[in-house]
Amino acid sequence: MTDTVTAEPIRPTRTPEFAKRIEQRYKSERRFRTLGLGAIIFSVAVLMLLLGNMLFNGIGGFQRAELSVPINFAESGISGDAQSLSAPGAVQNLEIQGLPDIVDFAAERELGAEGAAQLSNQGWRDVARALTENPQLIQGSATFDLAASSDLASGLSGEGSAEMQALAKRLESEGKLSKNWDWGFMTRADATSPQEVGIWGALKGSILTMIITLALAFPIGVFAALYLEEYAPKNRWTDIIEVSINNLAAVPSIIFGLLGLAVFLTIFPNLRSAPLIGGMTLALMTMPVIVISGRNAIKAVPPSIRDGALAIGASPVQVVFHHVLPLALPGMLTGTIIGMARALGETAPLLMIGMRAFVATPPDGFTSPSTVLPVQIFLWSDEIDRGFVERTSAAIIVLLLFLLLMNGLAIYLRNKFEKTW
């Protein structure tokens, strides 16, 4: 007698409960993808709104209201040749010969007394610069587009008093008043009138300050990260140092401004508002970020790289500087990009060390009085004159472009040094 084995019936794998759970997972995945796409669209929309608002307000900041004034130098009695007009004191020499009065007389003859009164009192300097750049003009006549007053510029925009709006409308209809692209905005420094201000002084100050910041923060931060990760013994003191560095990365920036005020300006009291002091202060703020990112980049290097280098006879120093550091450098540059971008937009620490001073001339070097773009934007935004609103937006555009250029250069260097294993 043989025993028969009854096979157990095969159960279906896709039960209704199983299919329901699968469908719920698919729905969750679709919801997650929809939320992620919505977040990206919202972020892009906010960014485009911000950039659009800045561009809409900032385009006017790159323009200014100008009056057309023809000047006949041959009849004015002013003299000069190519050699004298190219000399260092050429502008002062033209002022002594009465160039401001000549410009005022020509403006009154062309625009009338009421229109000439709205000419900027610094307009003659534009004429003087034109003569120094092209000495041949002094032998004939030329028409210059000179800055109008802030009141007339407001009248041209449809603001201000009714009398000024009427005057602006009349001069515009006669072809003597127009709003032109202001190339001098990128070459002038700060001024009391929005028609005369420029961004070059603050831009040059930012460049000099960032040079000092990078020259101090990057090498010190990289070597500190190398020491802590490769050479420092693991004990209580290194733990305290690590915690302190992490805390410094989260300290408000104004605290570093107070430190710069208390230390750097005490040691160098005559360098208040200088790029050197500003760069040293921002270097203190940027250094912890570079140290933290540098240590993470060093940890990301595979141990096999070290073992392979030691196996072929490399010394520990050669392992670090010939193998570990080149592979970790792209990650270190990423932290440097973040730190420098933060430093470029900082205002509070620089206000503490006096970089909010009115500086009418661009700095000559690292120890000259200066201001920076964020502080210049802050000062212009606090002005009562309506004309500074457009100038503020234009300065923000310049700051964003400068930040984009600086980050683009850093990303290029990071990609150039990046290596794979």
Solvent accessible surface area in square Angstrom, and as a share of the most:
residue,aa,sasa,rsa
1,M,235,1.05
2,T,119,0.69
3,D,133,0.69
4,T,124,0.72
5,V,143,0.82
6,T,126,0.73
7,A,89,0.69
8,E,136,0.61
9,P,110,0.69
10,I,170,0.86
11,R,188,0.69
12,P,100,0.63
13,T,120,0.70
14,R,157,0.57
15,T,49,0.29
16,P,110,0.69
17,E,106,0.48
18,F,69,0.29
19,A,38,0.29
20,K,131,0.56
21,R,122,0.44
22,I,33,0.17
23,E,75,0.34
24,Q,96,0.43
25,R,157,0.57
26,Y,113,0.43
27,K,94,0.40
28,S,53,0.34
29,E,94,0.42
30,R,123,0.45
31,R,140,0.51
32,F,151,0.63
33,R,166,0.61
34,T,91,0.53
35,L,133,0.66
36,G,32,0.31
37,L,108,0.54
38,G,36,0.35
39,A,57,0.44
40,I,110,0.56
41,I,102,0.52
42,F,139,0.58
43,S,67,0.43
44,V,78,0.45
45,A,56,0.43
46,V,71,0.41
47,L,94,0.47
48,M,117,0.52
49,L,132,0.66
50,L,95,0.47
51,L,61,0.31
52,G,36,0.34
53,N,71,0.36
54,M,27,0.12
55,L,91,0.45
56,F,169,0.70
57,N,47,0.24
58,G,0,0.00
59,I,82,0.42
60,G,14,0.13
61,G,1,0.01
62,F,24,0.10
63,Q,54,0.24
64,R,15,0.05
65,A,1,0.01
66,E,16,0.07
67,L,0,0.00
68,S,27,0.18
69,V,0,0.00
70,P,52,0.33
71,I,4,0.02
72,N,47,0.24
73,F,1,0.01
74,A,69,0.54
75,E,133,0.60
76,S,38,0.25
77,G,67,0.64
78,I,13,0.07
79,S,70,0.45
80,G,30,0.29
81,D,83,0.43
82,A,60,0.46
83,Q,152,0.67
84,S,39,0.25
85,L,2,0.01
86,S,82,0.53
87,A,44,0.34
88,P,143,0.90
89,G,39,0.37
90,A,4,0.03
91,V,39,0.23
92,Q,105,0.47
93,N,59,0.30
94,L,0,0.00
95,E,77,0.35
96,I,147,0.75
97,Q,65,0.29
98,G,19,0.18
99,L,0,0.00
100,P,32,0.20
101,D,102,0.53
102,I,30,0.15
103,V,2,0.01
104,D,81,0.42
105,F,129,0.54
106,A,4,0.03
107,A,0,0.00
108,E,92,0.41
109,R,150,0.55
110,E,57,0.25
111,L,7,0.03
112,G,32,0.31
113,A,70,0.54
114,E,105,0.47
115,G,0,0.00
116,A,21,0.17
117,A,76,0.59
118,Q,30,0.13
119,L,19,0.09
120,S,16,0.11
121,N,122,0.63
122,Q,71,0.32
123,G,0,0.00
124,W,20,0.07
125,R,92,0.33
126,D,29,0.15
127,V,0,0.00
128,A,0,0.00
129,R,108,0.40
130,A,24,0.18
131,L,0,0.00
132,T,37,0.22
133,E,142,0.64
134,N,65,0.33
135,P,27,0.17
136,Q,119,0.53
137,L,43,0.22
138,I,11,0.06
139,Q,134,0.59
140,G,28,0.27
141,S,75,0.48
142,A,23,0.18
143,T,89,0.52
144,F,21,0.09
145,D,70,0.36
146,L,2,0.01
147,A,0,0.00
148,A,0,0.00
149,S,27,0.18
150,S,23,0.15
151,D,88,0.45
152,L,0,0.00
153,A,19,0.15
154,S,25,0.16
155,G,5,0.05
156,L,35,0.17
157,S,66,0.43
158,G,48,0.47
159,E,68,0.31
160,G,56,0.54
161,S,58,0.38
162,A,78,0.60
163,E,125,0.56
164,M,31,0.14
165,Q,64,0.28
166,A,62,0.48
167,L,7,0.04
168,A,1,0.01
169,K,150,0.64
170,R,100,0.36
171,L,0,0.00
172,E,90,0.40
173,S,93,0.60
174,E,84,0.38
175,G,59,0.57
176,K,46,0.20
177,L,3,0.01
178,S,47,0.31
179,K,80,0.34
180,N,45,0.23
181,W,106,0.37
182,D,6,0.03
183,W,192,0.67
184,G,19,0.18
185,F,0,0.00
186,M,73,0.33
187,T,94,0.55
188,R,39,0.14
189,A,9,0.07
190,D,16,0.09
191,A,24,0.18
192,T,121,0.71
193,S,31,0.20
194,P,8,0.05
195,Q,12,0.05
196,E,23,0.10
197,V,0,0.00
198,G,1,0.01
199,I,0,0.00
200,W,88,0.31
201,G,6,0.05
202,A,2,0.02
203,L,22,0.11
204,K,54,0.23
205,G,0,0.00
206,S,1,0.01
207,I,60,0.30
208,L,20,0.10
209,T,0,0.00
210,M,13,0.06
211,I,83,0.42
212,I,23,0.12
213,T,0,0.00
214,L,81,0.40
215,A,61,0.47
216,L,67,0.33
217,A,0,0.00
218,F,49,0.21
219,P,51,0.32
220,I,84,0.43
221,G,0,0.00
222,V,10,0.05
223,F,115,0.48
224,A,33,0.26
225,A,0,0.00
226,L,4,0.02
227,Y,117,0.44
228,L,11,0.05
229,E,37,0.17
230,E,50,0.22
231,Y,96,0.37
232,A,8,0.06
233,P,79,0.50
234,K,147,0.62
235,N,63,0.32
236,R,168,0.61
237,W,160,0.56
238,T,11,0.06
239,D,78,0.40
240,I,85,0.43
241,I,79,0.40
242,E,43,0.19
243,V,88,0.51
244,S,50,0.32
245,I,27,0.14
246,N,81,0.42
247,N,88,0.45
248,L,79,0.39
249,A,27,0.21
250,A,85,0.66
251,V,36,0.20
252,P,86,0.54
253,S,17,0.11
254,I,77,0.39
255,I,82,0.42
256,F,9,0.04
257,G,0,0.00
258,L,81,0.40
259,L,78,0.39
260,G,0,0.00
261,L,64,0.32
262,A,65,0.51
263,V,60,0.34
264,F,24,0.10
265,L,16,0.08
266,T,98,0.57
267,I,108,0.55
268,F,77,0.32
269,P,90,0.56
270,N,142,0.73
271,L,33,0.17
272,R,127,0.46
273,S,7,0.05
274,A,1,0.00
275,P,0,0.00
276,L,44,0.22
277,I,0,0.00
278,G,0,0.00
279,G,0,0.00
280,M,37,0.16
281,T,0,0.00
282,L,1,0.00
283,A,3,0.02
284,L,51,0.25
285,M,0,0.00
286,T,1,0.01
287,M,38,0.17
288,P,8,0.05
289,V,29,0.16
290,I,0,0.00
291,V,6,0.04
292,I,52,0.26
293,S,24,0.15
294,G,0,0.00
295,R,30,0.11
296,N,84,0.43
297,A,12,0.09
298,I,0,0.00
299,K,122,0.52
300,A,70,0.54
301,V,3,0.02
302,P,31,0.19
303,P,96,0.61
304,S,75,0.49
305,I,43,0.22
306,R,49,0.18
307,D,88,0.45
308,G,36,0.35
309,A,3,0.02
310,L,89,0.44
311,A,87,0.68
312,I,141,0.72
313,G,66,0.63
314,A,20,0.15
315,S,47,0.30
316,P,89,0.56
317,V,87,0.50
318,Q,78,0.35
319,V,6,0.04
320,V,6,0.03
321,F,80,0.33
322,H,116,0.52
323,H,61,0.27
324,V,0,0.00
325,L,33,0.16
326,P,34,0.22
327,L,29,0.14
328,A,2,0.02
329,L,36,0.18
330,P,13,0.08
331,G,30,0.29
332,M,0,0.00
333,L,22,0.11
334,T,48,0.28
335,G,1,0.01
336,T,9,0.05
337,I,21,0.11
338,I,104,0.53
339,G,1,0.01
340,M,9,0.04
341,A,29,0.22
342,R,77,0.28
343,A,1,0.01
344,L,5,0.03
345,G,46,0.44
346,E,28,0.12
347,T,30,0.18
348,A,32,0.25
349,P,0,0.00
350,L,3,0.01
351,L,49,0.24
352,M,50,0.22
353,I,0,0.00
354,G,10,0.10
355,M,0,0.00
356,R,119,0.43
357,A,46,0.36
358,F,113,0.47
359,V,19,0.11
360,A,61,0.47
361,T,92,0.54
362,P,44,0.27
363,P,3,0.02
364,D,135,0.70
365,G,23,0.22
366,F,79,0.33
367,T,78,0.45
368,S,22,0.14
369,P,84,0.53
370,S,0,0.00
371,T,4,0.02
372,V,5,0.03
373,L,0,0.00
374,P,11,0.07
375,V,0,0.00
376,Q,3,0.01
377,I,22,0.11
378,F,85,0.35
379,L,30,0.15
380,W,5,0.02
381,S,72,0.46
382,D,108,0.56
383,E,87,0.39
384,I,171,0.87
385,D,48,0.25
386,R,142,0.52
387,G,27,0.26
388,F,6,0.03
389,V,67,0.39
390,E,65,0.29
391,R,7,0.02
392,T,14,0.08
393,S,8,0.05
394,A,0,0.00
395,A,0,0.00
396,I,42,0.21
397,I,18,0.09
398,V,10,0.06
399,L,26,0.13
400,L,68,0.34
401,L,106,0.53
402,F,32,0.13
403,L,47,0.24
404,L,125,0.62
405,L,129,0.64
406,M,35,0.16
407,N,34,0.17
408,G,36,0.35
409,L,109,0.54
410,A,21,0.16
411,I,70,0.36
412,Y,129,0.49
413,L,65,0.32
414,R,64,0.23
415,N,84,0.43
416,K,131,0.56
417,F,89,0.37
418,E,97,0.44
419,K,115,0.49
420,T,130,0.76
421,W,159,0.56
